[in-house]
Amino acid sequence: MTITKETTMGEMLRYDIGIADVLMQCGMHCVGCPSSIGESLEMACMVHGLDADQVMEAIEGYLEDFHDGYPEK
């Protein structure tokens, strides 16, 4: 799976629940909120006043470290 800013929060978390920790470290503390599941990463970042590009970089760094060859799992 390739994760982009258009990927929904639910899709990302189904792919790897560890992304929740990355999101929380970036300041997105309502990762488990039912309404966030259908939001894109970009939309969720906008709602929380976060820079989507910075959050995306953090997610990519995590995936590269823990999936050894992202985007393949």
C-alpha positions as CSV (number, residue, x, y, z in Angstrom):
1,M,0.0,0.0,0.0
2,T,1.2,3.5,-0.8
3,I,0.1,6.1,1.7
4,T,-0.5,9.7,0.5
5,K,-2.1,12.7,1.9
6,E,-5.3,11.5,0.3
7,T,-5.3,8.2,2.1
8,T,-8.0,8.0,4.8
9,M,-7.1,7.7,8.4
10,G,-8.9,4.4,8.5
11,E,-7.0,3.0,5.6
12,M,-3.7,3.9,7.1
13,L,-4.5,2.4,10.5
14,R,-5.7,-0.8,8.9
15,Y,-2.4,-1.0,7.0
16,D,-0.3,-0.4,10.2
17,I,-1.7,0.5,13.6
18,G,1.7,1.8,14.5
19,I,1.0,4.8,12.4
20,A,-1.3,5.9,15.2
21,D,1.7,6.5,17.5
22,V,3.3,8.7,14.7
23,L,0.1,10.7,14.3
24,M,-0.1,11.3,18.1
25,Q,3.5,12.3,18.3
26,C,2.7,14.9,15.5
27,G,-0.1,16.3,17.6
28,M,-3.1,14.4,16.3
29,H,-4.5,13.0,19.5
30,C,-8.0,11.9,18.3
31,V,-6.7,9.1,16.1
32,G,-9.4,6.8,17.4
33,C,-12.3,9.2,16.9
34,P,-14.9,7.6,14.7
35,S,-15.3,10.7,12.6
36,S,-11.6,10.7,11.7
37,I,-11.6,7.3,10.1
38,G,-13.2,8.6,6.9
39,E,-11.0,11.8,6.7
40,S,-8.0,12.0,4.5
41,L,-4.7,12.7,6.2
42,E,-4.7,16.1,4.6
43,M,-8.1,16.9,5.9
44,A,-7.3,15.7,9.4
45,C,-4.1,17.7,9.4
46,M,-6.1,20.8,8.4
47,V,-8.6,20.3,11.1
48,H,-5.8,20.0,13.7
49,G,-3.7,22.9,12.3
50,L,-0.9,20.5,11.4
51,D,1.4,20.7,8.3
52,A,0.3,17.7,6.2
53,D,3.7,17.5,4.5
54,Q,5.5,17.2,7.8
55,V,3.1,14.6,9.1
56,M,3.5,12.7,5.8
57,E,7.3,12.8,6.2
58,A,7.0,11.4,9.8
59,I,4.8,8.5,8.5
60,E,7.1,7.7,5.6
61,G,10.1,7.7,8.0
62,Y,8.2,5.2,10.3
63,L,7.3,3.0,7.4
64,E,10.8,2.9,6.0
65,D,12.2,2.0,9.4
66,F,9.6,-0.7,10.3
67,H,8.6,-2.1,6.9
68,D,12.1,-2.4,5.3
69,G,11.3,-1.5,1.8
70,Y,8.1,0.5,2.1
71,P,5.6,0.6,0.3
72,E,5.7,-3.2,0.4
73,K,4.7,-4.7,3.7
